[in-house]
Amino acid sequence: MNALNSIESASPKAPQAVVNPMQISVHFMGRTITLHAEQITLLEGDGNYTYVYTCAGTRYLICKTLKSLACKLDDNFIRVHKSFLVNSNYVIGCAHDGRALKMRCGNKAVVSRRKTKEIISIFGERTQRISA
């Protein structure tokens, strides 16, 4: 067993790639674009694919699940529905008694019934109610 440990410690290890957990790489038009967390307003899951919406108004399609992308983002991102993950910095209001969130970029994110009370407690004081 000691011989095995000495072999493992003597063998050179492959260099580890340093990945910033606050960014997502997107393949678009033959190029790879790096999106930082502060550029992302909303993520919408659709099966094994996720649409990423940015503050510039563009929408990118990624072939990763919403759950795998949620692990890479910071605490500003809140899971409000099975299919939606929103950046709390871009929320400007609640609609339909907390069942939808209005984003600064003009998009809306649906809030699940089970998370309505939690979302109202988080965004209730700092946002104004918007009638749809």
N, C-alpha and C positions, 0 to 999 in steps of 0.2 A: 504494500500500500504506500509506503514511503517513496518507493521508486516511481510510482505513478504520480504522486504529488510533486516530486522533483522534476519530472518530465513536463508536467503542465506549467510549472513556474518558469522553466527554462525556455519553453517555446514562445516565440514572439507572438504577441496578440495583434490582431488586425486593428487598425485605427478606427475609433468610433466616430461616426459623423455627429457633429454637434447640431442638434435641431432645436430651434427656438420654438417652444410650445405655444407661442402667441401668434403664429402665422400659419397660413395654409397655402400650399402650392397648387396652382390651377393650370392645366394645359388648355391653351386657347389660341386658335389660328396657327398651330405649329410652334408656338412658343410657350415657355413656362413662366407664369406670372406668380409672384409672391404677394399674397394679400395679408396685411397685418390686421390684427384683431380690431384696431380702432377704425379700420376702413369698412369692416363688415357690419351691416345693420341688421340683417335677418338671414336665417338659414331655414329652408323649407325642405323637409324630407319627403321623398317619393320612392318608397321601397329601398333598393340598394343604391339609389342616386340621391343627391342633394343639390338643390339650387342655392347658390350663394348670392345674396343681394348686397351691393356696396353702396356707400354714400354718394357715389358718382351716378347712381342710377343703372348701373350695368348688372346683368345677371349671368352667372357662370354655372355650368352643370359639372358636377364632380361625381365620379363613380365610387363614392364611399358613403357609408351610412351616416345618418345624423348622430348616432351614438358615438361612433369613432371620431367624428369631428368635434363633438362636445368635449371630449377628453383633452383636446389640444388647446381649448380656449379658456380664458380666465373667468373669474367670478362675475364679471359684468354681464355675461350671457346667461339667460334664464330660460329653462325649458317650460314653456307655457302650454304646450300641447304635444301630443305624440309626434306630430309632424312639424312643429315650429320651435325654433330656438332664437330668441331675440336679444339684441344688445340693448341693455337697459339705458344706455346713454342716448339712444335715438328714439325712445318712446316719448310721444308728445301728448297722448291722451288715451282715455278708455272710451269705448263705445258699447252700446247694447248692454248696459249694466255690468260692465267688466268682462263681457264675453268676447270682446275683440280689442286689440291694441292698435292704435294709429301710430305709424312710424313717421319720422321726419322726412323720409324720402318719398312718402305718399302711399306706401304699401300698408296693408292691414294684416295682422296676425290673429288667427283664431285662438281663443283661450278655452281650454277644456272645462267642463262643468266642475270637476273636482278641484281645479286650481283657481277657480274664480275668486274665492275669498282671499286666498293668498296673494293673488295679483292685485286685488283692490287694496289690501293692506300695504303692499309694497308701493304701488303707484298712485294710491288714492289721494295722498296729501300733496304730492308734487305735480300732479297732472290735473287738467281740467276735464270734465266730462264732455264728450262730443256726441251730439246726436247724429245718427247716420241717416 
